[in-house]
Amino acid sequence: MTSETRELRSLRKHLRDLTKMVRLVVKAIDAEMDLPPDSERGKRMARLTNALELANDQARHFGLGEKL
């Protein structure tokens, strides 16, 4: 296996992980918005946003080799 093939597999893995996280967070946001509003909603939404940003940073760093 060439290094190009390994790199392509790595890129695909990180892209797959990122798109999986996006789907999970969108589903969680939809579920959150179906609940009655309460004082903790902002905190729960912030946790979802943080998880999505972490997944994005991982894809950028490990998949694209960007320095963060």
PyMOL commands that set and color helices and strands:
alter all, ss='L'
color gray80, all
select helices_A, chain A and resi 3-34+41-63
alter helices_A, ss='H'
color red, helices_A
deselect
rebuild
show_as cartoon
